[in-house]
Amino acid sequence: MNSKKRIRLSPEGRRNQLLDSARDLIQDQGFSGFTMEALATEAGVSNPLVYKYFDTRLELLQELWTREYERYNRNVREQLTKAENFEDIVRLFVNLNFTELSLGEITHILGSQPELREVTKAKQKSNQRGTGLFLVNTVEEMYHLTPSQATHLVVLASGASIEAARHYARYGGSRKKMVEDTVNFILNGAEAFRT
């Protein structure tokens, strides 16, 4: 017997509640065991109500991924507007990599599923291109590099950040120290690249 009391919500409110419950359930119990029945229990609603809003598990998961991906990108853009210098930008992207690649984060869980990534493929490509151009232009201007040199530096920095985040996700350790070490490595590398 479900102990959660069902609350009347608007259709949009109910849809968001189901997506929130799906996110929480996946983060707590993993992706492979996620079912529509488990979602109904988690949300405190009936199975037919879940299917009223989402015809299939895949449809629900694709909508959840799209929503979480858009939230993630809004967060990145918002944080970029607060960056005051290149170190802030590097720190932002290193922290984002550490968060995104943490095995329990919803963007990592959902983003690792090819059938879900497909729905945001074009947007992801566009965002990556825009972010890449922004970073290359910033590096080019700050360090007085050619576009080719700036691109090379951004690729190296990105690789270092991603691999450090993967290492942390696999082996743990002090996240704060690893982020600081990665930021310092990238900044020192950028300085050395100029000479």
Steps between C-alpha positions, in 0.01 A plus 500: 500500500636840402538726802542821299192717477407592146487875440297666228729682258457680172597288197832687474558466873427125488731452201781680683431301818532176302824619341637606840404164648664319205819702550508422873429131444773465236754682716414282800461162334670524161383502142466131419238429766282799417143400409177689454352300789785604731441859388130479587590375847767767548264777385206366703273463197340214308664326205229622259569859605868466406398365158254787458799735488761277336416226251828314549798480730721626216280807443515587870876452517560705186295785644684473831838506321398801290387687811815416700727580204334840456532571875867408483559738206311785667717448806818515288391819325400660831833414661694626196340842536640515856857409397731796547817358347648200322572316824129523590412353159750214542375431853139501379565244226716278720229497769235428237702205371541365853127536562387366162728198514413410858335164466191590704413822321184491290667662197766229504248219544263618228768637270668161484192350331524522118122482448461807720794703366350469153221749584749776589772408250463812283474731802802338666706544184397864472573566869839331478589700191391826667685422823809393307503823299454705816792324670727520195427871456560565872832310498607660174438848637642442850817324397551668160496170313405413145159334456676168438709529817197606705300203367784264588523642852123472557504137383788418736335679793166334436664158482684558828180611673292209371763238586550644850121487553486139375784406732317657792173322407680163490736529795369781721726710717478863595287667236606846614870415467455329162304796363769743625780285357319478165433875485865575587623247243290662227596856593871415525477314173337801336782723626766256378324476164559872441878473517 
